[in-house]
Amino acid sequence: MADLVPATGTVHWIGAGLSTGSGLAALCEHTDGVRLWHRTVERAAEALDRLGLTGRAEPLAYTLDALTGRLAPGDVVVSMLPASEHPALLAACVSRRAHFACSSYVSDAVLEQVPAATGAGLVVLTEAGLDPGIDHLFAHSLVARARRVIGDDTAASYRLTSYCGGIPAVPNDFRYRFSWAPFGVLNALRSPARYVENGTETVVGRPWEATRDHLVDGETFEVYPNRDSVPFIEQYELPRAWKPQTFVRGTLRLDGWLRAWDTVFERLRTDDDAGIAALAQELAATYPTTDTDRDRVVLAVSLEVRVPGNGTGDAGAAGDQVGGDLDGTVWSGSYLLDLEGDEEESAMARCVSRPLALGVRRILDGSLPPGLSRAAETASRSEEWLRELGDQGLEFTLRVAG
């Protein structure tokens, strides 16, 4: 592995949409080399004014060529653009020996460039937002806590659920408002989901058809599986001796969402890509998030681990290292983040930009190694990030029993 390219302190933040918030302000407090790139200089300047950062960051008009021309070795590029734009941005970073950070999932196109970035001594930070990001931090923390009580070699079964959603703070009839491109929301609903239910891997072609009620802190929501949950069993470091009864990462919506979206689902079943694109435009015009609307973010992650009891003998079958007194033990823990936006900042902007900015600061201080990193690579890093996010005023609660 090549030596880490020292960070210059210059941060190129690309995009000033609805997920850009106080995390950018935190970076301006940490370094005086922040540049905000947006569609035009005027729009970038307006965003800085909205965030109270006029004079503290340089507004610039974004094109890939313009950015590339300004990159120096050791600069950091932070992408708030759609994930489809990341491969080209990362290629520019590799060519100019600049570090890269985003809040999105790792795509195959990004993974293909990681060896070149690693060889050049560059950090590629991904999954450092809300979901993915804070959800990973919560899950790693819960798994580590359960492992300390149960032990890695104790035969056990577990249920892990992780649901996240951006929803209206004041419910409307549609039970949703669009704060980002409706086409992306609709396409996600058209993508199959894989998860574990009743101990068996399950695939659903239309995720909304697996919608169910989910109680969070006494409030009923509707949830459905999203993407492929199964690889995260290994990523979250769940012991092999523990068998999943339920493992699902998914999306959370307001109670009544499924019925309110019935006509949308009919279109998703029958329309082609052009029809879905037209539907997205209709929905964007009918249910936008306006300046007067307040959003709400709810992220609920829970883990329950059960050791078989009543003299079955299963508790020690895998070589229990922590003693037979665990027979019949149930350990449970949960994290809940439930925030509403205010006049200064949306809840989504706060929850996406703050962990991303924290990750960028780790690049600036040289504590992340060259190569691919996620917000939560280990339990110890997760606890560290959660402490720092809490100190910065990002409120969440942890409950543990057993």
N, C-alpha and C positions, 0 to 999 in steps of 0.2 A: 504494500500500500504506500502511495506517495505521501510525503509530508503535507500536512494541512496548510492550505494557502491562508496566510494571515488576513483577517478581515480589515478592511480600510476604515470602516465606520460609515461608509456611504450606503444608504438603503434606497433602492428603487421600488416604490410601492406602485403596482400597476393596477389601476381601476379604483374608482371612488363610488361604487354602487352602494346598495342598501346594507351590505355586510361590512363596509368600512366604517369603523367607529373609534372608540376611545383607545383601542390598541395602537392606532396610528399616533395618537397624542402621547401615549406612553413611550413610543420609540423616539418622538421628538424631544422628550425629556432625557432620553438616554444618549442620543447622538444628535449633533447639529448637521448631519449630512443626509437628511431625508429629502427625497424627491418624489413628488406625487405626479404620476402620469395618468392622464385621462384623455377623452376623445379630442378635446381642444384645451388650449391653455386657459381659456375663460371658464370652462366647466371645472377644470382642476382647481382654479382659484376660487370658484364658488364653493366647492367642496371644502377647501381649507377654511374659508370664512364660516361655513356652517359648523365646522368642528372647532372653531376658535383657534385656528392654527395659522392664520395669515401672518406671514413673515417668519414662520418657524420651519417651513418646508418650501421647496421650490416647485411651483406648478409647471408642468410640461405637457405638450401634446404628444400622445402616444402613437407611434408606429413601431413595428418591430425593428425596422432599419434605424430609426432615430434612437431607440433604446440601445441597440447594439453599438452604435457609434459613441455612446456615452459611457459604456461599461469599461471598467478597469479591473485588473486582477485583484480579487479580494472584496469587490463590491458584493452586495446581497440583493437579489431580485426577489420580490414578494409578489406573487401572482394572485389577484382577486378576479381574474378572468375565468371564463368557462374552462373546464378540464380539457376540452378539445384543443385549447390554445397552448397547453403546457408543453407538449413535446417540442414545438418550435422555440418557445422561450428557453427551455432547458438546453437545446442545441446551441442557442446564442450564448448562454452562460458557459457552456463547456468550451466553446471557441474562444471566449474572452477570459476564461478562468475566473468566473464569478459564481458565487454560491446561489442556491435556489431554494425557495420556500413557498408552500401553498397549504391550503386547508383541505384539499381534495383527496379522494382515494388514489392509490397508486395504480395507474393504468399500465397496460402492457407496453405502450409506446414510451412511457417514461422509464419503465424498468429496463428497456433495451439500451437506454443511454446511461444507466447507473454505472456500469463498469468503466466507461470512458470518464465519467465524472469522478469516480473514485480514484482512477489512475492519475487524474489531474489534481488531486488533493482537494476536491470540492465537496461540500455538504449538500445533500438533496433532502430537504425536510418536507415531509408530507403528512397528511392526516392530523393536522395540528389546529383544528378549529373546534366546532361544537360537536357535530356528528358527520364525519369522524373527527375525533379529538378528545373532548372532555368525556364522552362516553367511554372511550378506551381507558382514560385515567381512572374513572369510577370502577370499571370492571377489573382492571389490574389490582386496584386497592382491595376490592372485596375478595378476590381469589386469594391474594396473599394472606389476608386476615383469616380466611377459612382454612388455608393450608397450615397455618401455625397452630390451629386448634385441632384439626382432624388428622393431619399428617398425610404425606404424599402416598404412602403405601397402604393406607387403610381402604378396604373396599367400601365404596359409598356410591350413592346416586345423587344427582343434583339437578336443579332447575335454575337456569340463568335466563333472564329476560332483560332486554335493553330497548326501550322505546323512546323516541324523540320526535317532537313536532313543533313547528312554528304555526301558531294559531291566532285568531283574533282575540284580543283581550275582552272585547265586547262581542259576543256571538251574534252573527247575522243569520238570515234564513239559509244561506248557502253553506254555513258552518266553516267558511274559509275565505281568506283574501290573498291575492297573489302578490307576494313581495319579490318574486323573481319570475323568470320566464315561464309561463304556463306550459309551453311545449316540453320543457324539461320535466315538469311535474307529471304530465300525461305520459311521456315516454317511460318514466320510471314505473308507472302503473302497468305498462305493456310488457315489462320485463319480468321473466320468471323469478321466483324466489325459492331458495333452498334453506331448510332449517330442520331441527330435530323436534319431533313431537311424539309423546308416548314411547320414547326410546328408539324411534325409527326416523331415519332421514326421509324428509318429505319435500316434494317439489310441487309448487302451485304455479300454473301458467299465468293466471290472472290474480295477482296478489290481493286485490280487494275482495275476492271471493272467500278469502280466509279471514276476513275481518271478524273481530270478536270484542266484547266488552272487556275493559280493564280498569280496575279500581286503583286510583292513586291518591293516597292521603284523604280518603273518603269521597273523592269525586270520580264519577264514571266517565271514561273516555272510550273511544274506539281505536283499536290497533290492528295492524296487519304486517306480515313479514315483508322485508325489503332486501333485495340483492341476495348474496350467498352468505349465510351466517356461518356455515360449517368451518371454513378455514380459521375463524377466530377462536375456535376451541383450542387450537395449538398456539395461536398468537397470545391468548390470555393466560397461557401456561397452566391450564387445568391438568391435574395429575391423571396419568393413564389408568390408575386404579379406580378413579371415579368415573362412573358411567352416566352420560347425559340422559335424563328423562325428557327434559325440555331445554333447548338452546335456540334462542331466536333473537335476532336484532331486527327492529322494525320501526314503523312510522306510527305516530300518535296523532289522532284527530279528535275534534270535539264530538261529544255524544250527539247522534243524529246525522253525522256526516254521510254515512252509507246511504241513507234514504234520500238526503238532499242532493246527492250526486248521481242519482239513478239514471237521469237522461245522459249524463256524461259517460257513464259506463256503457250504455247502449251504443253510443258513438264509438267508443274504444273497441267494442266487439266487431263493428261492421265497417268503419271507415278505413281508407288507405292513408298513406303518409300525408298526402295533400289535404285530405279531409281533416286529419288530426291537426295539421298546421292551421287550417281555417278555424277549427274549434278553439285552438289556443288563442287566436286573435280575438274571437268573440268573448272568451272568458276574461282575457286581460282588460277588455273594455268594460265589461259588466261588473267585475269584482276586483277592482284594483285596491291596493293599499295607498291611501291618500295621506297628506301631511297631517290631517287631524286624527287619523286612525292610530290606535295603540296596539302593538303586537304583544304576544305572550309566547315564551319558550318554556316547554315542559320536557325535561329529560329525566326519566325514571329507570334506574338500573337496579336489579335485585338478584340475589343469589341465595339459594337454599340448598344445604348439603345434609343428606340423611345417611347415617350409618345403621345398617340393619340390626334389629334387636330381638328380644324375646327368645334368646338361646338358639338362634339359627346357625350360629357359627360363622356366618359370612363376614363378620366384622374383622376377623383375624385371618381370613383366607388368603389375603394378598400380602401377609407379613406385617401386621399392624405393629408399628414402631412406638406407639404412644400408649399402649396398655389396653387391657380389656374393659376398662371402665368407660370406654367410648360406646359400648354396645347400646344401641338405641338413641344415640346422640342426634339432635337436630340443631344445626347452626344456620342462622339466617342473618343477612345484612342487606341494606339498601341505601342507595344515594338518591336524593331528589333535588333537582334544580328546577325552580319554578319562578320565572322572572317576567315582569311586564316592562314594556318600553315606557319612556317618558318624553318630555318635550326636548330633552337634550340628545337622546339617543334611543334607537330601537333596541329591544331585547336581543334580537338576532345579531345586530352589529356588535353589541357588547360581548355576546357569547362566542362569536366567531373571531373577532379581531384581537381580543385580549390573549387567548392562548397562542394565537399565531404570533403576536408580537413577543410573547414570552419566549417562543422558540427562536425567533430571530435574534433576540438578545443572547441566547445560548450560542448562536453562530458568531455573533460579534465578540463574545468573550472567549471564543476558542474552545468551549467545553464539549462541543459535538464533534465527533470524528469524521473524517472523509467518508463518503458513501451515503447510502440510504438510511434515513432516520424517520421514525414516527414520533408523535407526541409522547406515546407511552411504549417505550421499548422494554422497560422493566418495572417491577413493582416499586422499587426504591425511587426511580425517576418520577413515577406517577405521584407518589406521596409528596415529593419535593415540589412538583408543579402545582398540586392541589393546595399545598400550604401557601405558595406564593400567590396563586389566583385568589385564594381566600383573603390574604393580606391586602390585595388590590381591590377588595370590595365585591368580588363575584360570590354571591351568597348561595350556599347549598347545604343540605342536611344529610348526616349519616346516622343510620340506626342499625344497631347490631344486637342480636339476641343469641344466646347459646355459647 
